[in-house]
């Protein structure tokens, strides 16, 4: 099946495949984002050796799977290894017997699952690479894992025997809107761009979730089918997601549940207080792991760049699940279809669209003509007790310009009225006063349906539409 998008990732794999030297490639990203599919399809499932770790498996279970994989790829009587040192020695023996010319690609999928407590797996892998594989110009070792924090801590940022051993890293991100559009088209699913955007605001750009859509049904029917009907396919995905990413997931879940209740994000001390989690090293570790997995994002207050960090939950599926499904034993099987007529749906769309914009900063910069300009993304919250202001998307540019962005999700083109104009002017003045900036301020409207002609929109320098968010970044 055709690989959608992933041009940069495939280029890296191809370059490593043809480098003529030993390569150690670490591939990581959120569960269900398509890491395994990318590697398997790129190499047409032709590996000299491949193994997938077993979720929640013990050391003996993982060694047994390793043994099965050896027997699958190399014929003959191969003994069951008693530990990881022996397992990698057996793999080395089989590779040394292999006289096939060309690259020998070794693929370890869900690597963190193989590293069970006190198993010695990481030490054995380190020895295998340092003493053998790194000396073979024909070996390309690819390791893959959904627990991005484990991959970063134990491989990419390793300060022990694997320090600087990884030759290339590939962070597999969720699809962009343009990639989602191509994905749906490839499967004969006829959604217009607004429907694709709303699907994104529910499921995120996660290929696995999108692949569960039935092309016979419309978007709303599919959402009911996947999430709200009895025994829905994604009804238990939330728990699976977090327990596959983190060994002890309850604290991580408490953090995202707290952040989900505060759409504009929380400062660290606020988060500690609201969640009941002590503001110490444990919280630091949890926040770091959630950020590495793309579940939360960290931004800074433009006024207090060093001392005020804001954390926000940005995983679309997590936010949707917590808002509409968390704690409910039974749901209306047609909930989403019925919810469309609820006035609260419009409010949900507004918040979700803001997150959609944040996920497509590159497309916004392209529309503004500043793709090559260094930028920082901030949030702004005034400390003024009266007449304060909050701006969730601030693009601070190195070309002496700042974009203050307003995100609006409407069916019809957004018509700026006198109240809007006055409010935006007030926000601009508060921003300048609090930050003391001397940069030019550009008010930017990001509207799903564009802007209607209005006498009150003269102060808007740029209008960005949903179609702009669908553009491929050149």
C-alpha positions in Angstrom: 0.0 0.0 0.0 1.2 3.5 -0.8 3.0 5.5 1.9 1.2 8.8 2.4 3.5 11.7 3.2 6.6 11.0 5.2 8.9 12.4 2.5 11.6 13.6 5.0 11.5 10.3 7.0 11.8 8.2 3.9 14.7 10.3 2.6 16.5 9.7 5.9 15.9 5.9 5.7 17.0 5.8 2.1 20.2 7.9 2.8 21.1 5.6 5.7 20.4 2.5 3.6 22.8 3.7 0.9 25.5 5.2 3.2 27.9 2.3 2.9 28.6 2.4 6.7 27.1 1.0 9.8 23.9 2.8 10.8 22.0 2.9 14.1 18.6 4.5 13.5 16.2 5.4 16.3 12.5 5.9 15.2 10.1 7.2 17.8 6.7 8.8 18.0 3.2 8.5 19.6 1.4 5.2 19.6 -0.6 4.6 16.4 1.2 7.3 14.5 2.6 4.9 11.8 6.2 4.2 12.8 6.1 0.5 12.2 4.1 0.9 8.9 6.7 3.4 7.7 9.7 1.1 8.3 8.0 -2.1 7.2 6.6 -0.6 3.9 9.8 1.3 3.1 11.8 -1.9 3.3 9.0 -4.1 1.8 9.2 -6.2 5.0 12.6 -7.5 3.9 14.7 -7.7 7.0 17.7 -9.8 7.9 16.1 -10.0 11.4 13.0 -8.4 13.0 11.3 -8.6 16.3 8.5 -6.9 18.1 8.5 -6.5 21.9 5.6 -7.9 23.8 3.4 -5.4 25.8 3.6 -6.2 29.5 5.7 -9.3 28.8 8.2 -10.6 31.2 11.9 -11.2 30.4 11.2 -14.9 29.6 8.4 -13.9 27.2 10.6 -11.4 25.4 13.4 -13.9 25.1 11.0 -16.5 23.7 9.8 -14.0 21.0 13.5 -13.3 20.2 14.0 -17.1 19.8 11.0 -17.4 17.5 12.3 -14.5 15.4 15.7 -16.1 15.0 14.1 -19.4 13.9 11.9 -17.5 11.4 14.8 -15.6 9.8 17.5 -18.2 10.1 16.8 -21.9 9.4 18.3 -24.5 11.6 18.5 -25.7 15.2 18.8 -22.6 17.3 18.8 -22.9 21.1 16.5 -20.8 23.4 18.7 -18.1 24.9 18.8 -18.0 28.7 19.5 -14.2 28.8 20.0 -11.2 26.6 23.7 -11.5 26.3 23.3 -15.0 24.9 20.4 -13.9 22.7 22.5 -11.2 20.9 25.4 -13.6 20.7 23.1 -16.0 18.8 22.0 -13.2 16.5 25.7 -12.3 15.8 26.5 -15.9 14.9 23.6 -16.1 12.4 24.6 -12.8 10.8 28.2 -14.0 10.5 27.0 -17.1 8.7 24.9 -15.0 6.2 26.8 -14.6 3.0 24.1 -12.5 1.3 25.5 -9.4 -0.3 24.0 -5.9 0.4 22.5 -4.3 3.5 21.4 -6.4 6.4 18.6 -4.5 8.0 17.8 -5.4 11.6 14.5 -4.1 12.9 13.6 -4.0 16.6 10.1 -2.8 17.0 8.6 -1.6 20.4 12.1 -1.7 21.8 11.1 -0.3 25.2 8.9 -3.3 25.8 11.9 -5.6 25.4 13.7 -3.7 28.2 11.9 -5.2 31.2 13.2 -4.3 34.7 16.6 -5.8 35.6 16.7 -7.8 32.4 20.1 -6.6 31.2 18.6 -5.9 27.8 20.1 -2.5 27.3 23.6 -3.6 28.4 23.4 -6.5 25.9 22.2 -4.3 23.0 25.1 -1.8 23.8 27.7 -4.6 23.6 26.1 -6.0 20.4 26.4 -2.6 18.7 29.8 -1.6 20.1 31.6 -4.9 19.7 30.0 -6.2 16.5 27.4 -4.3 14.5 29.3 -0.9 14.5 32.2 -2.7 12.8 30.1 -4.1 10.0 29.6 -1.7 7.0 26.6 -3.9 5.8 24.5 -3.6 9.0 21.7 -1.1 9.5 20.1 -1.4 12.9 16.6 0.3 13.2 15.1 0.5 16.7 11.5 1.8 17.1 9.4 2.7 20.1 6.2 4.5 21.1 7.6 5.4 24.5 9.4 8.4 23.2 10.7 9.4 26.6 12.4 6.0 27.0 13.9 6.2 23.5 15.3 9.7 24.1 16.6 9.0 27.6 18.2 5.5 26.9 19.3 5.9 23.3 19.5 9.4 21.9 20.6 11.1 25.1 22.4 8.1 26.6 25.6 9.0 28.5 26.8 5.5 29.0 28.0 2.9 26.5 25.5 4.0 23.8 26.6 7.7 24.0 26.6 9.2 20.5 26.1 5.7 19.0 22.7 6.5 17.3 23.7 7.8 13.9 20.2 9.1 12.9 16.9 9.9 14.6 13.5 10.0 13.1 10.6 11.6 15.1 7.4 10.4 13.3 4.8 13.1 13.8 1.0 13.0 13.3 -0.2 13.8 9.8 -0.8 17.4 8.7 -4.2 18.3 7.3 -2.8 17.9 3.7 -1.5 14.4 4.5 -4.9 13.6 6.1 -6.6 14.7 2.9 -4.3 12.5 0.8 -4.9 9.6 3.2 -8.7 9.8 3.0 -8.6 10.1 -0.8 -6.4 7.0 -1.1 -9.0 5.0 0.7 -12.0 6.4 -1.2 -13.4 8.3 1.8 -15.2 11.4 0.5 -14.8 14.1 3.1 -14.6 17.8 2.3 -12.0 20.0 4.0 -14.2 21.1 6.9 -15.0 17.5 7.7 -11.3 16.5 7.5 -10.6 19.4 9.9 -13.3 18.3 12.3 -12.0 14.7 12.1 -8.6 16.1 13.0 -10.0 18.0 15.9 -11.4 14.7 17.3 -8.8 12.1 16.4 -5.7 14.2 15.5 -3.6 13.3 12.5 -3.2 9.7 13.7 -3.2 7.3 10.7 -4.4 4.3 12.6 -7.5 6.0 13.9 -8.2 7.5 10.5 -7.9 4.0 8.9 -10.8 2.8 11.0 -13.2 5.1 9.2 -15.8 3.3 7.0 -16.1 5.0 3.6 -19.8 3.9 3.5 -20.6 6.4 6.3 -20.3 10.1 6.9 -18.0 11.6 9.4 -20.5 11.9 12.2 -21.7 8.3 11.8 -18.0 7.2 11.9 -17.3 9.1 15.1 -20.4 7.5 16.7 -19.2 4.1 15.5 -15.6 4.5 16.7 -16.3 6.1 20.0 -19.9 6.0 21.3 -21.6 2.8 20.1 -21.5 -0.2 22.4 -18.1 -2.0 22.1 -16.8 0.9 20.0 -13.4 0.2 18.6 -11.7 3.1 20.3 -13.7 3.0 23.5 -10.7 1.7 25.5 -8.0 3.4 23.5 -7.3 6.0 26.1 -6.1 3.5 28.7 -4.2 1.5 26.1 -2.4 4.6 24.9 -1.1 5.8 28.3 -0.2 2.4 29.6 1.7 1.6 26.4 3.6 4.8 26.7 4.4 4.9 30.4 5.3 2.1 32.8 3.5 3.9 35.7 0.8 5.9 33.9 -1.6 7.1 36.6 0.3 10.3 37.3 0.6 11.1 33.6 -3.1 10.6 33.3 -3.8 12.9 36.3 -1.7 15.6 34.6 -3.4 15.5 31.3 -6.9 15.3 32.9 -6.0 18.5 34.9 -4.7 20.3 31.8 -7.7 19.2 29.8 -9.9 21.1 32.2 -7.9 24.3 31.5 -7.9 24.8 27.7 -5.6 27.8 27.8 -3.0 25.9 29.8 -1.5 26.1 33.3 1.7 27.4 34.8 3.7 24.7 36.6 2.7 25.9 40.1 -0.9 26.1 39.0 -0.7 22.6 37.6 0.8 21.2 40.7 -1.9 22.8 42.9 -4.8 21.7 40.6 -3.6 18.2 40.2 -2.4 17.6 43.7 1.0 16.5 42.5 4.0 17.8 44.4 6.1 20.3 42.5 9.3 18.5 42.5 11.5 16.1 40.4 8.6 13.6 40.0 6.5 16.2 38.2 9.5 17.3 36.1 9.9 13.8 34.9 6.2 13.3 34.1 6.0 16.6 32.2 9.2 15.8 30.3 7.9 12.4 29.3 4.5 13.7 28.2 6.1 16.4 26.2 8.5 13.9 24.5 5.5 11.9 23.4 3.7 14.9 22.0 0.8 14.7 24.5 1.5 18.1 26.0 3.3 21.2 24.8 5.3 23.8 26.7 5.2 27.5 25.9 6.5 30.6 27.6 4.9 33.9 28.6 6.5 36.4 26.3 7.0 38.8 29.2 8.6 36.2 31.5 10.4 33.9 29.0 12.5 32.2 31.7 10.4 32.1 34.7 6.9 31.4 33.4 6.2 28.1 31.6 2.7 27.2 30.5 1.8 23.6 29.8 -1.1 22.7 27.6 -2.6 19.3 26.5 -2.3 19.2 22.7 -3.2 15.6 21.9 -6.6 15.8 20.2 -7.8 12.3 21.0 -6.9 12.7 24.7 -8.8 16.0 24.9 -11.9 14.6 23.1 -11.9 11.5 25.2 -11.7 13.3 28.5 -14.4 15.8 27.6 -16.9 13.4 26.2 -16.2 9.9 27.3 -14.2 9.9 30.6 -16.0 8.2 33.4 -19.1 7.2 31.3 -20.0 3.5 31.5 -22.7 3.9 28.8 -23.1 6.6 26.1 -25.7 7.5 23.6 -24.7 5.5 20.5 -25.6 8.5 18.4 -24.2 11.1 20.7 -22.0 12.9 18.2 -24.6 13.1 15.5 -27.1 14.6 18.1 -24.4 16.9 19.6 -24.1 18.8 16.4 -27.3 20.7 17.1 -26.3 21.5 20.6 -25.1 25.1 21.1 -22.1 23.7 23.1 -20.8 22.2 19.9 -19.8 25.7 18.6 -17.8 26.3 21.8 -16.0 23.0 21.4 -15.2 23.8 17.8 -13.7 27.1 18.8 -11.3 25.6 21.3 -10.4 22.7 19.1 -9.7 25.0 16.1 -7.2 26.9 18.2 -5.3 23.7 18.8 -5.6 22.9 15.1 -3.9 26.2 14.3 -1.1 25.5 16.9 -0.5 22.2 15.2 0.0 24.0 11.8 2.4 26.8 12.7 4.5 26.0 9.7 1.5 26.5 7.3 0.7 29.7 9.1 4.2 31.0 8.7 4.2 30.0 5.0 1.0 32.0 4.4 2.5 35.0 6.2 5.6 34.7 3.9 8.0 34.2 6.8 8.9 30.5 6.4 12.6 31.4 6.4 12.3 33.8 9.4 13.3 32.6 12.8 10.3 32.8 15.1 9.4 32.0 18.7 5.8 30.9 19.7 4.5 32.4 22.9 1.4 32.8 24.9 0.5 36.1 26.6 -1.4 36.7 29.8 -1.5 40.2 31.3 -1.2 40.6 35.1 -3.4 43.6 35.0 -6.3 43.0 37.4 -8.6 45.2 35.4 -8.6 45.4 31.6 -6.2 42.6 31.2 -5.8 40.4 28.1 -4.9 36.9 27.0 -3.6 35.9 23.6 -2.9 32.2 23.1 -0.9 32.5 19.9 1.9 35.0 19.6 4.4 34.7 16.8 7.5 36.7 17.7 9.7 37.2 14.6 13.4 38.1 14.2 12.4 40.6 11.5 11.2 43.1 14.1 7.5 42.1 13.8 5.1 40.3 16.1 1.9 38.6 15.0 -1.0 38.5 17.5 -3.4 35.8 16.3 -7.1 35.5 16.8 -8.6 32.1 15.8 -12.2 31.9 14.7 -14.1 28.8 13.6 -17.3 29.7 11.8 -19.3 28.2 8.9 -19.6 31.6 7.1 -16.8 34.1 6.5 -16.1 35.8 9.8 -17.4 39.4 9.9 -15.4 41.7 12.2 -17.7 44.0 14.1 -17.2 47.1 16.1 -16.9 45.1 19.3 -14.2 42.9 17.9 -12.2 45.8 16.6 -12.3 47.5 20.0 -11.4 44.4 21.8 -8.5 43.6 19.5 -7.2 47.2 19.8 -7.4 46.9 23.6 -5.4 43.6 23.5 -2.8 45.2 21.3 -2.4 48.2 23.6 -2.2 46.0 26.8 0.4 43.7 25.0 2.6 46.7 24.1 2.3 48.1 27.6 3.1 44.9 29.4 5.9 43.7 27.1 7.4 47.1 26.3 8.1 45.9 22.8 9.1 48.2 20.0 8.4 45.7 17.3 5.7 46.3 14.7 2.4 44.5 15.8 0.4 42.8 13.1 -3.1 41.6 14.0 -3.7 38.3 12.3 -7.1 36.6 11.9 -7.1 32.9 11.4 -10.6 32.1 10.2 -11.8 28.7 9.0 -14.0 30.4 6.4 -12.0 33.6 5.8 -13.3 37.1 6.5 -16.3 38.9 5.2 -15.9 42.5 4.0 -16.3 44.8 7.0 -15.5 48.5 7.8 -14.0 47.3 11.1 -11.3 45.1 9.7 -8.8 47.8 8.7 -6.5 46.9 11.5 -6.1 43.3 10.4 -2.9 42.9 8.5 -3.4 39.2 7.5 -6.2 36.7 7.1 -5.4 33.0 7.1 -8.1 30.4 6.1 -8.6 26.7 6.6 -7.4 26.2 3.0 -4.1 27.8 3.9 -3.7 25.2 6.7 -4.1 22.5 4.1 -1.2 23.7 2.0 2.0 21.6 1.9 5.0 23.4 3.4 7.5 23.9 0.6 
